[in-house]
Amino acid sequence: MAKRTPYRPRQRPAGRKKSRFTPRKTTRVTIRPAAEPKLKKVFATIGVPPKQPFRPDPFQLQALAAMASADCLVTAPTGAGKTWIAERAIARLLAETGGRAWYASPLKALSNAKYTEFSAAFGADQVGILTGDRKENAEAPVIIGTTEILRNHLYDAMHRGETLNTDLVILDEAHFLGDPERGVVWEEVMIYLPTRIPLLLLSATIGNADQIAAWLSHIRSRPCRVVAETRRPVPLYPLFFHPSGTLTPLLKASAKGGKTRLYKKVGDFVHARKPPRIASPGKLPPFGDILAVLKKYRLHPVIFFLKSRADCDRALQLCQNNQIEDDLRRQKLQRRVSMLVSHSSHMAEHKQRWFLENLAVGSHHSGQLPAWKLILENLMTDGLLDAVFATSTVAAGVNFPARTVVMFNSDRYNGVDFSPLTPTEFHQMTGRAGRRGMDNVGFAVSVPGKFMDLQMIARLLHARPSNVVSQIKINFSMVLNLLLSHSPEQIQKLLERSFATYLLGGRDAKRGLSDPARADRRFLWRDFLRHLEFLQQHRYVLPDGSLTEDGMWASRLRVDQPLLIAEGFRLGALPVKDPVLMAAVVSCFVFEKESDDHLDGDSLPKLLKGAFVDLKEALTPFARQMFAAGFAVRPLFIRPAAAVFAWANGAPWETALHIAEMEEGIFSSLILRIADNLRHIRNLQDIFPQPAASASAAIDLILRDPVSLY
């Protein structure tokens, strides 16, 4: 993991009076619950608001009104009620015209949650789901699915020369347009979607909503209205947790529009020469003691945001003093846990179950199995847990509320290195504080430490939302699928409709929203031509830009490395007759990390080793040509293949994990992505009947407890 630069506060000016919190030595102090008297008033507001009949907020009504004659981009804080707008828009469509609606979300877990929610709202027979893992009631008038599935449906409709069979598209979490990895899919949907289909975008607060709406109005030749709500549904109060256990306000009260300043005692702490530590160097904070302070002042349930998955798991051991003293509450929690784990023997024996049932605390991160994370989300939503320790990934996309969030770092690991929190990331985290209908106020608690810049947190609390920028990029799957239905000249015009081209075109330059002096607007077209030339050289595309027979079926491989898999079919290098080997070999194309491939003989069967060597030798010349042409090529590793081979052969989950040397959530995600790739191979049954049959069988072998939720 990348090295981090610790936060170094400025030195306290000479002669400045010390606060009673400013210590004379750098020591770890004993935590004793206490609170600044000024907090008495805000703490008195803690509680559940009275039940009231639902009344839509003005911004919700404005969005519905806008949808009657235009597209609409709604930006609002987490929990503000954006889903209500989608439900009412769908209900109006069903009632007035009997039309069809598509609701696309970025996460399978979120799609599953919306499927349950919308089935209750409209009736199970009216709602279907398409996520890759699930395909249920696909002809229903309301379809819930991932954005990638919607994009693929647009590809298919364009290929058939048809319009997408829907009358409304809703893109949830539309700020994913700016996601470095997946934003291209959101942008493709917006570009390809027929103008006749109204578009409703639901987003977290973003800084350049007007710019995105102007771009959409430009390319879709229909107005796109912006409806912005900046008010949180539950007010947020920021707190500072002194290492002694004393809670204070984080900010100094200031006149409206005044400069944000730290509360005096917090400022004194920041500038102290030797402030006390909440934990010894290299040690985790005493989470149990911190939780005890928060519970004393009724600030639970709590989400603790930690820097790593390992810290989230280790934190549970430090909460031994959080025993559930109320027998009725403990019994209720244990009954609920028993019900939630009843579908899976692995969940029933999960090593962290004891902490849930006896301490009311849990660990939630990408290293956990999806089924286990879903259990925690249900328990937290039901108000049965005191605390969950999570990485910041839980902040985006999942309905996972609490009364309080606690932050120990002002930076975040983004998969490559540590970088300061952006306003969007910060507001997604604090957006989990305060449950609509369950809390009068939410709290964001900052705990000092080596990587906590309290002044930065103060700025982020009132920072302008981040802008969303285009992340569109050309890839082989996109090129092949566009050539199914467009000539290169037509594709050039499509690329000119991209948000990236719009930003580079100088529009809105007077408002400082784009820089006309940036890169050449034709960069996408040049990159398209580079991909096209390589495909023509290797006989996937004819000189006139039309697809060869191989290009036609390769376009249906909307997978991680479509050309390498296509070449594997061409060269006969894939083990097409053996479902177990098929699953194992496909893992080589899916796995993205570096791997230690030193395996003992028991973990590396000769059958797998032979298939792997044959595949690697067959594909190496083609991979070298790709690399020479400037295209990224990931190396193929055998360790993940060995783990998948064992799992597909019926080995226990623990055995496969031992071979994989991965956390079970990471290994589970790998298997789910393998299954997605296998589904695309299965769809080639008219071209490759034997590989398709093996792929279908392989899916059944790998999607078993504890991987599959359904």
VENVENFEN-V606058 format. One line per field, one symbol per residue. phi: phi as a letter, one per 40 degrees, with the letter a starting at -180 (. if undefined). A space follows every 50 residues. Layout:
phi->???
//
This chain:
phi->.ccbcccbccccdcgcccccccccbcbcbccbdaaddccdcccccciccc cbdcbccdccccccccccaacabbbacdgchccdccccccdcccccbgcb bbbbbcbccccccccccccccbhdccbbbbbgcbabfccccbbbaccccc dcccdcccccgbcdcababbbcfcccdccdcbddcccddccccdccccbb bbaccbcbdccccccccccbfacbcbbbbbcccbdbbcbbbcdchccbdc bccbcdgcccbcddcccccccccbccbcacdgbccccccccccccdbfcb cbbccbcaccccccccccbccccccccccccccccccdcccccaccccbd cbcdcccbbfbabbaccccdccccccccccccgcbcabbacccccbgbca cacbbbbbbbbacchbacbddcdccccccccccgccgbbcabbbbbbcac bbbcccddccdbccdcccbcbcacacccccccccbbcdcccdcccccccc cccccgcgcccgcabcccddcccccccdcccccccccbgcbcdcgccccc ccccccccbcbccccccdcdcgcccccbdccdcccccccccbccbcccbc cccbccccdccccdcccccddccccccccgbcbcccbcdcccccdccccg cddcccccccfbcccccccccccccccccccdccccbbccccccccccdc cccbdbcccb
//
